[in-house]
Amino acid sequence: MKKEDLKGLSADELRNEIVAEQDRLLKLKFAHAVSPVENPMRIRESRKRIARLNTELTVKSRQA
């Protein structure tokens, strides 16, 4: 998702996206611990996406 797409989401949608992405990251980490993941950069991308979502959620909460 682009930054513009994140700005269009509501606070509840952002929270849902964060939970979903954290779940995805946890599954990736477990899969990587058992056997190497095909593309380990997905773990880094997932962490960055969670950070972006949290940042946007903080911005929205401060505006309210």
PDB file of N, CA, C and O in Angstrom:
ATOM      1  N   MET A   1       0.838  -1.186   0.000  1.00  0.00           N
ATOM      2  CA  MET A   1       0.000   0.000   0.000  1.00  0.00           C
ATOM      3  C   MET A   1       0.876   1.239   0.000  1.00  0.00           C
ATOM      4  O   MET A   1       1.944   1.278   0.611  1.00  0.00           O
ATOM      5  N   LYS A   2       0.405   2.216  -0.682  1.00  0.00           N
ATOM      6  CA  LYS A   2       1.111   3.486  -0.737  1.00  0.00           C
ATOM      7  C   LYS A   2       0.672   4.351   0.442  1.00  0.00           C
ATOM      8  O   LYS A   2      -0.324   4.064   1.106  1.00  0.00           O
ATOM      9  N   LYS A   3       1.423   5.398   0.683  1.00  0.00           N
ATOM     10  CA  LYS A   3       1.128   6.307   1.790  1.00  0.00           C
ATOM     11  C   LYS A   3      -0.253   6.937   1.610  1.00  0.00           C
ATOM     12  O   LYS A   3      -0.984   7.131   2.581  1.00  0.00           O
ATOM     13  N   GLU A   4      -0.603   7.251   0.373  1.00  0.00           N
ATOM     14  CA  GLU A   4      -1.913   7.858   0.102  1.00  0.00           C
ATOM     15  C   GLU A   4      -3.038   6.888   0.437  1.00  0.00           C
ATOM     16  O   GLU A   4      -4.095   7.298   0.916  1.00  0.00           O
ATOM     17  N   ASP A   5      -2.808   5.594   0.185  1.00  0.00           N
ATOM     18  CA  ASP A   5      -3.824   4.587   0.496  1.00  0.00           C
ATOM     19  C   ASP A   5      -4.030   4.478   2.005  1.00  0.00           C
ATOM     20  O   ASP A   5      -5.154   4.302   2.475  1.00  0.00           O
ATOM     21  N   LEU A   6      -2.942   4.583   2.752  1.00  0.00           N
ATOM     22  CA  LEU A   6      -3.039   4.488   4.206  1.00  0.00           C
ATOM     23  C   LEU A   6      -3.782   5.679   4.795  1.00  0.00           C
ATOM     24  O   LEU A   6      -4.513   5.538   5.775  1.00  0.00           O
ATOM     25  N   LYS A   7      -3.596   6.839   4.203  1.00  0.00           N
ATOM     26  CA  LYS A   7      -4.277   8.031   4.714  1.00  0.00           C
ATOM     27  C   LYS A   7      -5.787   7.931   4.533  1.00  0.00           C
ATOM     28  O   LYS A   7      -6.539   8.550   5.285  1.00  0.00           O
ATOM     29  N   GLY A   8      -6.237   7.164   3.550  1.00  0.00           N
ATOM     30  CA  GLY A   8      -7.663   7.014   3.295  1.00  0.00           C
ATOM     31  C   GLY A   8      -8.361   6.060   4.243  1.00  0.00           C
ATOM     32  O   GLY A   8      -9.592   6.020   4.269  1.00  0.00           O
ATOM     33  N   LEU A   9      -7.613   5.288   5.024  1.00  0.00           N
ATOM     34  CA  LEU A   9      -8.205   4.316   5.933  1.00  0.00           C
ATOM     35  C   LEU A   9      -8.603   4.969   7.251  1.00  0.00           C
ATOM     36  O   LEU A   9      -7.975   5.929   7.697  1.00  0.00           O
ATOM     37  N   SER A  10      -9.647   4.439   7.862  1.00  0.00           N
ATOM     38  CA  SER A  10     -10.058   4.940   9.176  1.00  0.00           C
ATOM     39  C   SER A  10      -9.198   4.288  10.250  1.00  0.00           C
ATOM     40  O   SER A  10      -8.419   3.378   9.965  1.00  0.00           O
ATOM     41  N   ALA A  11      -9.343   4.756  11.476  1.00  0.00           N
ATOM     42  CA  ALA A  11      -8.545   4.238  12.590  1.00  0.00           C
ATOM     43  C   ALA A  11      -8.841   2.756  12.826  1.00  0.00           C
ATOM     44  O   ALA A  11      -7.926   1.976  13.091  1.00  0.00           O
ATOM     45  N   ASP A  12     -10.108   2.367  12.731  1.00  0.00           N
ATOM     46  CA  ASP A  12     -10.469   0.962  12.933  1.00  0.00           C
ATOM     47  C   ASP A  12      -9.889   0.080  11.831  1.00  0.00           C
ATOM     48  O   ASP A  12      -9.408  -1.023  12.096  1.00  0.00           O
ATOM     49  N   GLU A  13      -9.937   0.566  10.611  1.00  0.00           N
ATOM     50  CA  GLU A  13      -9.360  -0.196   9.500  1.00  0.00           C
ATOM     51  C   GLU A  13      -7.852  -0.341   9.672  1.00  0.00           C
ATOM     52  O   GLU A  13      -7.287  -1.392   9.370  1.00  0.00           O
ATOM     53  N   LEU A  14      -7.202   0.715  10.156  1.00  0.00           N
ATOM     54  CA  LEU A  14      -5.759   0.649  10.411  1.00  0.00           C
ATOM     55  C   LEU A  14      -5.442  -0.391  11.480  1.00  0.00           C
ATOM     56  O   LEU A  14      -4.492  -1.161  11.342  1.00  0.00           O
ATOM     57  N   ARG A  15      -6.239  -0.410  12.543  1.00  0.00           N
ATOM     58  CA  ARG A  15      -6.014  -1.400  13.602  1.00  0.00           C
ATOM     59  C   ARG A  15      -6.183  -2.821  13.069  1.00  0.00           C
ATOM     60  O   ARG A  15      -5.403  -3.712  13.408  1.00  0.00           O
ATOM     61  N   ASN A  16      -7.199  -3.030  12.239  1.00  0.00           N
ATOM     62  CA  ASN A  16      -7.417  -4.356  11.652  1.00  0.00           C
ATOM     63  C   ASN A  16      -6.257  -4.753  10.753  1.00  0.00           C
ATOM     64  O   ASN A  16      -5.829  -5.907  10.768  1.00  0.00           O
ATOM     65  N   GLU A  17      -5.748  -3.818   9.976  1.00  0.00           N
ATOM     66  CA  GLU A  17      -4.605  -4.089   9.105  1.00  0.00           C
ATOM     67  C   GLU A  17      -3.361  -4.424   9.926  1.00  0.00           C
ATOM     68  O   GLU A  17      -2.585  -5.305   9.555  1.00  0.00           O
ATOM     69  N   ILE A  18      -3.174  -3.719  11.038  1.00  0.00           N
ATOM     70  CA  ILE A  18      -2.015  -3.979  11.903  1.00  0.00           C
ATOM     71  C   ILE A  18      -2.083  -5.395  12.466  1.00  0.00           C
ATOM     72  O   ILE A  18      -1.084  -6.115  12.468  1.00  0.00           O
ATOM     73  N   VAL A  19      -3.260  -5.794  12.943  1.00  0.00           N
ATOM     74  CA  VAL A  19      -3.415  -7.136  13.505  1.00  0.00           C
ATOM     75  C   VAL A  19      -3.164  -8.191  12.433  1.00  0.00           C
ATOM     76  O   VAL A  19      -2.486  -9.188  12.682  1.00  0.00           O
ATOM     77  N   ALA A  20      -3.708  -7.970  11.248  1.00  0.00           N
ATOM     78  CA  ALA A  20      -3.520  -8.934  10.159  1.00  0.00           C
ATOM     79  C   ALA A  20      -2.048  -9.035   9.757  1.00  0.00           C
ATOM     80  O   ALA A  20      -1.537 -10.128   9.513  1.00  0.00           O
ATOM     81  N   GLU A  21      -1.384  -7.903   9.692  1.00  0.00           N
ATOM     82  CA  GLU A  21       0.027  -7.898   9.290  1.00  0.00           C
ATOM     83  C   GLU A  21       0.912  -8.517  10.369  1.00  0.00           C
ATOM     84  O   GLU A  21       1.884  -9.201  10.049  1.00  0.00           O
ATOM     85  N   GLN A  22       0.592  -8.288  11.631  1.00  0.00           N
ATOM     86  CA  GLN A  22       1.356  -8.910  12.711  1.00  0.00           C
ATOM     87  C   GLN A  22       1.195 -10.423  12.685  1.00  0.00           C
ATOM     88  O   GLN A  22       2.147 -11.159  12.944  1.00  0.00           O
ATOM     89  N   ASP A  23      -0.005 -10.882  12.375  1.00  0.00           N
ATOM     90  CA  ASP A  23      -0.243 -12.317  12.248  1.00  0.00           C
ATOM     91  C   ASP A  23       0.569 -12.892  11.086  1.00  0.00           C
ATOM     92  O   ASP A  23       1.172 -13.958  11.209  1.00  0.00           O
ATOM     93  N   ARG A  24       0.579 -12.185   9.974  1.00  0.00           N
ATOM     94  CA  ARG A  24       1.347 -12.615   8.803  1.00  0.00           C
ATOM     95  C   ARG A  24       2.847 -12.670   9.119  1.00  0.00           C
ATOM     96  O   ARG A  24       3.541 -13.596   8.700  1.00  0.00           O
ATOM     97  N   LEU A  25       3.338 -11.671   9.861  1.00  0.00           N
ATOM     98  CA  LEU A  25       4.750 -11.635  10.240  1.00  0.00           C
ATOM     99  C   LEU A  25       5.100 -12.805  11.157  1.00  0.00           C
ATOM    100  O   LEU A  25       6.153 -13.425  11.006  1.00  0.00           O
ATOM    101  N   LEU A  26       4.221 -13.102  12.100  1.00  0.00           N
ATOM    102  CA  LEU A  26       4.461 -14.211  13.011  1.00  0.00           C
ATOM    103  C   LEU A  26       4.554 -15.534  12.244  1.00  0.00           C
ATOM    104  O   LEU A  26       5.435 -16.349  12.517  1.00  0.00           O
ATOM    105  N   LYS A  27       3.661 -15.743  11.300  1.00  0.00           N
ATOM    106  CA  LYS A  27       3.691 -16.962  10.489  1.00  0.00           C
ATOM    107  C   LYS A  27       4.966 -17.034   9.652  1.00  0.00           C
ATOM    108  O   LYS A  27       5.560 -18.101   9.501  1.00  0.00           O
ATOM    109  N   LEU A  28       5.381 -15.886   9.108  1.00  0.00           N
ATOM    110  CA  LEU A  28       6.619 -15.866   8.327  1.00  0.00           C
ATOM    111  C   LEU A  28       7.825 -16.215   9.191  1.00  0.00           C
ATOM    112  O   LEU A  28       8.705 -16.962   8.763  1.00  0.00           O
ATOM    113  N   LYS A  29       7.864 -15.676  10.404  1.00  0.00           N
ATOM    114  CA  LYS A  29       8.989 -15.955  11.297  1.00  0.00           C
ATOM    115  C   LYS A  29       9.042 -17.426  11.676  1.00  0.00           C
ATOM    116  O   LYS A  29      10.118 -18.022  11.705  1.00  0.00           O
ATOM    117  N   PHE A  30       7.879 -18.019  11.969  1.00  0.00           N
ATOM    118  CA  PHE A  30       7.859 -19.443  12.296  1.00  0.00           C
ATOM    119  C   PHE A  30       8.294 -20.276  11.104  1.00  0.00           C
ATOM    120  O   PHE A  30       9.064 -21.224  11.257  1.00  0.00           O
ATOM    121  N   ALA A  31       7.813 -19.936   9.925  1.00  0.00           N
ATOM    122  CA  ALA A  31       8.192 -20.677   8.721  1.00  0.00           C
ATOM    123  C   ALA A  31       9.685 -20.540   8.454  1.00  0.00           C
ATOM    124  O   ALA A  31      10.330 -21.492   8.014  1.00  0.00           O
ATOM    125  N   HIS A  32      10.227 -19.372   8.716  1.00  0.00           N
ATOM    126  CA  HIS A  32      11.654 -19.141   8.477  1.00  0.00           C
ATOM    127  C   HIS A  32      12.506 -19.895   9.507  1.00  0.00           C
ATOM    128  O   HIS A  32      13.623 -20.311   9.199  1.00  0.00           O
ATOM    129  N   ALA A  33      11.990 -20.072  10.714  1.00  0.00           N
ATOM    130  CA  ALA A  33      12.730 -20.798  11.739  1.00  0.00           C
ATOM    131  C   ALA A  33      12.806 -22.289  11.410  1.00  0.00           C
ATOM    132  O   ALA A  33      13.815 -22.938  11.689  1.00  0.00           O
ATOM    133  N   VAL A  34      11.743 -22.830  10.819  1.00  0.00           N
ATOM    134  CA  VAL A  34      11.707 -24.246  10.479  1.00  0.00           C
ATOM    135  C   VAL A  34      12.580 -24.529   9.266  1.00  0.00           C
ATOM    136  O   VAL A  34      13.455 -25.394   9.298  1.00  0.00           O
ATOM    137  N   SER A  35      12.330 -23.793   8.212  1.00  0.00           N
ATOM    138  CA  SER A  35      13.138 -23.923   7.001  1.00  0.00           C
ATOM    139  C   SER A  35      13.212 -22.551   6.354  1.00  0.00           C
ATOM    140  O   SER A  35      12.252 -21.784   6.431  1.00  0.00           O
ATOM    141  N   PRO A  36      14.322 -22.228   5.723  1.00  0.00           N
ATOM    142  CA  PRO A  36      14.472 -20.881   5.161  1.00  0.00           C
ATOM    143  C   PRO A  36      13.340 -20.512   4.195  1.00  0.00           C
ATOM    144  O   PRO A  36      12.965 -21.296   3.323  1.00  0.00           O
ATOM    145  N   VAL A  37      12.818 -19.327   4.369  1.00  0.00           N
ATOM    146  CA  VAL A  37      11.758 -18.817   3.505  1.00  0.00           C
ATOM    147  C   VAL A  37      12.363 -18.511   2.139  1.00  0.00           C
ATOM    148  O   VAL A  37      13.526 -18.123   2.031  1.00  0.00           O
ATOM    149  N   GLU A  38      11.560 -18.693   1.108  1.00  0.00           N
ATOM    150  CA  GLU A  38      12.043 -18.460  -0.259  1.00  0.00           C
ATOM    151  C   GLU A  38      12.553 -17.039  -0.444  1.00  0.00           C
ATOM    152  O   GLU A  38      13.588 -16.820  -1.074  1.00  0.00           O
ATOM    153  N   ASN A  39      11.819 -16.070   0.109  1.00  0.00           N
ATOM    154  CA  ASN A  39      12.221 -14.672  -0.008  1.00  0.00           C
ATOM    155  C   ASN A  39      12.245 -14.051   1.393  1.00  0.00           C
ATOM    156  O   ASN A  39      11.215 -13.566   1.860  1.00  0.00           O
ATOM    157  N   PRO A  40      13.396 -14.055   2.073  1.00  0.00           N
ATOM    158  CA  PRO A  40      13.445 -13.523   3.438  1.00  0.00           C
ATOM    159  C   PRO A  40      13.203 -12.017   3.529  1.00  0.00           C
ATOM    160  O   PRO A  40      12.963 -11.498   4.619  1.00  0.00           O
ATOM    161  N   MET A  41      13.263 -11.321   2.417  1.00  0.00           N
ATOM    162  CA  MET A  41      12.986  -9.880   2.430  1.00  0.00           C
ATOM    163  C   MET A  41      11.525  -9.606   2.780  1.00  0.00           C
ATOM    164  O   MET A  41      11.184  -8.489   3.168  1.00  0.00           O
ATOM    165  N   ARG A  42      10.660 -10.611   2.649  1.00  0.00           N
ATOM    166  CA  ARG A  42       9.247 -10.434   3.005  1.00  0.00           C
ATOM    167  C   ARG A  42       9.104 -10.138   4.492  1.00  0.00           C
ATOM    168  O   ARG A  42       8.182  -9.430   4.896  1.00  0.00           O
ATOM    169  N   ILE A  43      10.013 -10.677   5.314  1.00  0.00           N
ATOM    170  CA  ILE A  43       9.966 -10.421   6.756  1.00  0.00           C
ATOM    171  C   ILE A  43      10.236  -8.943   7.015  1.00  0.00           C
ATOM    172  O   ILE A  43       9.533  -8.304   7.798  1.00  0.00           O
ATOM    173  N   ARG A  44      11.245  -8.412   6.360  1.00  0.00           N
ATOM    174  CA  ARG A  44      11.578  -6.992   6.533  1.00  0.00           C
ATOM    175  C   ARG A  44      10.452  -6.103   6.016  1.00  0.00           C
ATOM    176  O   ARG A  44      10.095  -5.111   6.653  1.00  0.00           O
ATOM    177  N   GLU A  45       9.895  -6.460   4.863  1.00  0.00           N
ATOM    178  CA  GLU A  45       8.795  -5.672   4.299  1.00  0.00           C
ATOM    179  C   GLU A  45       7.592  -5.673   5.232  1.00  0.00           C
ATOM    180  O   GLU A  45       6.916  -4.654   5.377  1.00  0.00           O
ATOM    181  N   SER A  46       7.325  -6.795   5.856  1.00  0.00           N
ATOM    182  CA  SER A  46       6.199  -6.898   6.767  1.00  0.00           C
ATOM    183  C   SER A  46       6.406  -6.014   7.995  1.00  0.00           C
ATOM    184  O   SER A  46       5.481  -5.339   8.446  1.00  0.00           O
ATOM    185  N   ARG A  47       7.635  -6.023   8.536  1.00  0.00           N
ATOM    186  CA  ARG A  47       7.937  -5.155   9.683  1.00  0.00           C
ATOM    187  C   ARG A  47       7.775  -3.686   9.313  1.00  0.00           C
ATOM    188  O   ARG A  47       7.234  -2.900  10.091  1.00  0.00           O
ATOM    189  N   LYS A  48       8.240  -3.321   8.134  1.00  0.00           N
ATOM    190  CA  LYS A  48       8.123  -1.927   7.694  1.00  0.00           C
ATOM    191  C   LYS A  48       6.665  -1.533   7.496  1.00  0.00           C
ATOM    192  O   LYS A  48       6.270  -0.412   7.816  1.00  0.00           O
ATOM    193  N   ARG A  49       5.867  -2.459   6.967  1.00  0.00           N
ATOM    194  CA  ARG A  49       4.449  -2.171   6.759  1.00  0.00           C
ATOM    195  C   ARG A  49       3.747  -1.946   8.100  1.00  0.00           C
ATOM    196  O   ARG A  49       2.907  -1.054   8.220  1.00  0.00           O
ATOM    197  N   ILE A  50       4.088  -2.747   9.096  1.00  0.00           N
ATOM    198  CA  ILE A  50       3.505  -2.571  10.431  1.00  0.00           C
ATOM    199  C   ILE A  50       3.895  -1.200  10.984  1.00  0.00           C
ATOM    200  O   ILE A  50       3.063  -0.509  11.574  1.00  0.00           O
ATOM    201  N   ALA A  51       5.143  -0.810  10.799  1.00  0.00           N
ATOM    202  CA  ALA A  51       5.598   0.495  11.278  1.00  0.00           C
ATOM    203  C   ALA A  51       4.854   1.627  10.579  1.00  0.00           C
ATOM    204  O   ALA A  51       4.466   2.607  11.215  1.00  0.00           O
ATOM    205  N   ARG A  52       4.658   1.493   9.278  1.00  0.00           N
ATOM    206  CA  ARG A  52       3.916   2.533   8.537  1.00  0.00           C
ATOM    207  C   ARG A  52       2.483   2.640   9.036  1.00  0.00           C
ATOM    208  O   ARG A  52       1.957   3.738   9.215  1.00  0.00           O
ATOM    209  N   LEU A  53       1.853   1.480   9.259  1.00  0.00           N
ATOM    210  CA  LEU A  53       0.474   1.481   9.748  1.00  0.00           C
ATOM    211  C   LEU A  53       0.396   2.111  11.139  1.00  0.00           C
ATOM    212  O   LEU A  53      -0.510   2.897  11.417  1.00  0.00           O
ATOM    213  N   ASN A  54       1.337   1.767  12.005  1.00  0.00           N
ATOM    214  CA  ASN A  54       1.346   2.356  13.352  1.00  0.00           C
ATOM    215  C   ASN A  54       1.568   3.858  13.298  1.00  0.00           C
ATOM    216  O   ASN A  54       0.951   4.602  14.061  1.00  0.00           O
ATOM    217  N   THR A  55       2.434   4.308  12.414  1.00  0.00           N
ATOM    218  CA  THR A  55       2.683   5.738  12.271  1.00  0.00           C
ATOM    219  C   THR A  55       1.421   6.465  11.831  1.00  0.00           C
ATOM    220  O   THR A  55       1.084   7.513  12.379  1.00  0.00           O
ATOM    221  N   GLU A  56       0.732   5.921  10.856  1.00  0.00           N
ATOM    222  CA  GLU A  56      -0.482   6.549  10.362  1.00  0.00           C
ATOM    223  C   GLU A  56      -1.569   6.535  11.431  1.00  0.00           C
ATOM    224  O   GLU A  56      -2.336   7.492  11.542  1.00  0.00           O
ATOM    225  N   LEU A  57      -1.646   5.461  12.218  1.00  0.00           N
ATOM    226  CA  LEU A  57      -2.622   5.397  13.298  1.00  0.00           C
ATOM    227  C   LEU A  57      -2.330   6.467  14.355  1.00  0.00           C
ATOM    228  O   LEU A  57      -3.251   7.084  14.890  1.00  0.00           O
ATOM    229  N   THR A  58      -1.060   6.681  14.647  1.00  0.00           N
ATOM    230  CA  THR A  58      -0.673   7.717  15.621  1.00  0.00           C
ATOM    231  C   THR A  58      -1.042   9.102  15.103  1.00  0.00           C
ATOM    232  O   THR A  58      -1.532   9.942  15.859  1.00  0.00           O
ATOM    233  N   VAL A  59      -0.810   9.337  13.830  1.00  0.00           N
ATOM    234  CA  VAL A  59      -1.159  10.634  13.237  1.00  0.00           C
ATOM    235  C   VAL A  59      -2.662  10.868  13.334  1.00  0.00           C
ATOM    236  O   VAL A  59      -3.104  11.964  13.677  1.00  0.00           O
ATOM    237  N   LYS A  60      -3.447   9.832  13.031  1.00  0.00           N
ATOM    238  CA  LYS A  60      -4.909   9.984  13.075  1.00  0.00           C
ATOM    239  C   LYS A  60      -5.388  10.207  14.513  1.00  0.00           C
ATOM    240  O   LYS A  60      -6.306  10.994  14.744  1.00  0.00           O
ATOM    241  N   SER A  61      -4.775   9.522  15.474  1.00  0.00           N
ATOM    242  CA  SER A  61      -5.225   9.674  16.854  1.00  0.00           C
ATOM    243  C   SER A  61      -4.872  11.060  17.397  1.00  0.00           C
ATOM    244  O   SER A  61      -5.602  11.599  18.229  1.00  0.00           O
ATOM    245  N   ARG A  62      -3.782  11.631  16.945  1.00  0.00           N
ATOM    246  CA  ARG A  62      -3.402  12.972  17.401  1.00  0.00           C
ATOM    247  C   ARG A  62      -4.294  14.042  16.784  1.00  0.00           C
ATOM    248  O   ARG A  62      -4.514  15.088  17.394  1.00  0.00           O
ATOM    249  N   GLN A  63      -4.806  13.796  15.592  1.00  0.00           N
ATOM    250  CA  GLN A  63      -5.687  14.754  14.934  1.00  0.00           C
ATOM    251  C   GLN A  63      -7.056  14.802  15.596  1.00  0.00           C
ATOM    252  O   GLN A  63      -7.722  15.838  15.600  1.00  0.00           O
ATOM    253  N   ALA A  64      -7.465  13.676  16.151  1.00  0.00           N
ATOM    254  CA  ALA A  64      -8.805  13.590  16.746  1.00  0.00           C
ATOM    255  C   ALA A  64      -8.899  14.260  18.094  1.00  0.00           C
ATOM    256  O   ALA A  64      -9.966  14.264  18.708  1.00  0.00           O
TER     257      ALA A  64
END
